């Protein structure tokens, strides 16, 4: 899948390694957004959105992920727990969870994945450049 390849390329060529779940919106077609940055305390640089999410197995914070399509064996194991519709994709996120240095597989089942690259600041800031914005939840003076 092209989006996953592009996301992994961004991760390999930047300092984006910290990730968190940013939002899950039932009113926006069950949309899950995860964000990545070098420092999630001040900004994020990458947003990954999953549409029509039916299953999430993912820590709220995680580091150094690798995204891929789940294998047939992994999908078979998941089918023992959940129903996976034919039009859904199963994304595997291999990541360091908690204090472990070993990569652990986590899964998201969704109909679509897309991403946006650009700086989103978590504080008020002037003179924004192209592809920069302030997070919608920041209080402005």
C-alpha positions as CSV (number, residue, x, y, z in Angstrom):
1,X,0.0,0.0,0.0
2,X,1.5,3.3,-1.2
3,X,0.5,5.3,1.9
4,X,2.2,2.9,4.3
5,X,5.4,2.9,2.2
6,X,5.4,6.7,2.2
7,X,4.8,6.9,6.0
8,X,7.7,4.5,6.6
9,X,9.9,6.5,4.3
10,X,9.1,9.7,6.3
11,X,9.9,7.9,9.5
12,X,13.3,6.6,8.2
13,X,14.3,10.0,6.9
14,X,13.2,12.3,9.8
15,X,13.5,12.5,13.6
16,X,9.8,11.6,14.0
17,X,9.8,8.7,16.5
18,X,7.3,9.6,19.3
19,X,3.7,8.8,18.6
20,X,0.3,9.1,20.4
21,X,-3.3,8.7,19.7
22,X,-4.5,12.2,19.1
23,X,-8.3,11.7,18.5
24,X,-11.0,9.2,17.9
25,X,-14.1,10.7,16.5
26,X,-17.3,8.7,16.3
27,X,-19.0,11.6,14.4
28,X,-16.4,11.7,11.7
29,X,-16.9,8.1,10.3
30,X,-15.1,6.5,13.3
31,X,-11.9,8.4,12.4
32,X,-8.8,7.6,14.4
33,X,-5.9,10.1,14.2
34,X,-2.4,9.3,15.5
35,X,0.4,11.9,15.5
36,X,4.1,11.8,15.5
37,X,6.9,14.1,16.4
38,X,10.4,14.3,18.0
39,X,8.7,16.2,20.9
40,X,5.0,15.7,21.4
41,X,5.0,18.2,24.2
42,X,5.3,21.1,21.8
43,X,4.1,20.0,18.3
44,X,3.5,17.2,15.9
45,X,4.8,16.8,12.3
46,X,2.9,13.9,11.0
47,X,-0.8,13.0,11.2
48,X,-2.0,9.5,10.2
49,X,-5.8,9.1,9.9
50,X,-7.7,5.9,9.7
51,X,-11.3,6.0,8.5
52,X,-14.1,3.7,9.6
53,X,-12.1,2.1,12.3
54,X,-13.7,-1.1,13.6
55,X,-10.8,-2.4,15.8
56,X,-7.9,-0.8,17.7
57,X,-5.1,-2.6,19.6
58,X,-2.6,0.1,20.2
59,X,-1.0,1.9,23.2
60,X,-1.9,5.5,23.7
61,X,1.9,6.4,23.4
62,X,4.5,4.5,21.5
63,X,7.9,4.9,19.9
64,X,9.7,4.1,16.6
65,X,6.9,2.4,14.8
66,X,7.0,0.5,11.5
67,X,3.7,0.3,9.6
68,X,2.8,-2.6,7.3
69,X,-0.2,-4.6,6.1
70,X,-0.9,-7.5,8.5
71,X,0.1,-11.0,7.3
72,X,-2.6,-13.6,6.5
73,X,-1.6,-15.5,9.6
74,X,-2.1,-12.3,11.8
75,X,-5.4,-11.7,10.1
76,X,-6.5,-15.3,10.8
77,X,-5.6,-14.8,14.5
78,X,-7.5,-11.5,14.7
79,X,-10.6,-13.2,13.1
80,X,-10.8,-15.4,16.2
81,X,-11.6,-12.2,18.1
82,X,-13.4,-9.9,15.7
83,X,-15.2,-9.8,12.4
84,X,-13.1,-8.3,9.6
85,X,-15.2,-7.1,6.6
86,X,-13.9,-7.7,3.1
87,X,-13.4,-4.0,2.4
88,X,-11.4,-3.4,5.5
89,X,-7.6,-3.4,5.7
90,X,-5.6,-4.6,8.7
91,X,-2.6,-2.4,9.5
92,X,0.1,-3.8,11.8
93,X,2.1,-1.3,13.7
94,X,5.4,-2.8,15.0
95,X,6.5,-0.6,17.9
96,X,8.2,-0.3,21.2
97,X,5.5,-0.3,23.8
98,X,6.0,0.9,27.3
99,X,9.6,0.3,28.4
100,X,10.2,-2.6,26.1
101,X,13.0,-2.4,23.5
102,X,11.4,-5.3,21.5
103,X,9.0,-4.5,18.8
104,X,5.5,-5.7,19.5
105,X,2.7,-6.0,16.9
106,X,-0.4,-3.9,17.3
107,X,-3.4,-3.7,14.9
108,X,-5.9,-1.2,13.5
109,X,-8.7,-2.4,11.3
110,X,-10.1,0.3,9.1
111,X,-11.4,1.1,5.6
112,X,-8.7,3.6,4.7
113,X,-5.5,5.2,5.8
114,X,-4.1,8.7,4.9
115,X,-1.5,11.0,6.2
116,X,-0.5,14.7,6.3
117,X,2.9,16.1,6.9
118,X,3.3,19.6,8.4
119,X,4.0,21.3,11.8
120,X,1.1,21.6,14.2
121,X,2.1,23.7,17.2
122,X,0.6,23.1,20.7
123,X,1.0,26.8,21.7
124,X,0.2,30.2,20.3
125,X,2.7,31.3,17.7
126,X,3.0,34.1,15.2
127,X,4.4,34.2,11.7
128,X,3.5,30.7,10.7
129,X,5.2,29.4,7.5
130,X,3.6,27.2,4.8
131,X,2.5,23.8,6.2
132,X,2.5,25.2,9.7
133,X,-0.6,25.7,11.9
134,X,-1.7,25.9,15.5
135,X,-3.6,23.0,17.0
136,X,-7.4,23.7,17.0
137,X,-7.6,23.3,20.8
138,X,-5.0,25.9,21.7
139,X,-6.6,28.9,23.4
140,X,-5.8,32.1,21.6
141,X,-5.4,35.5,23.3
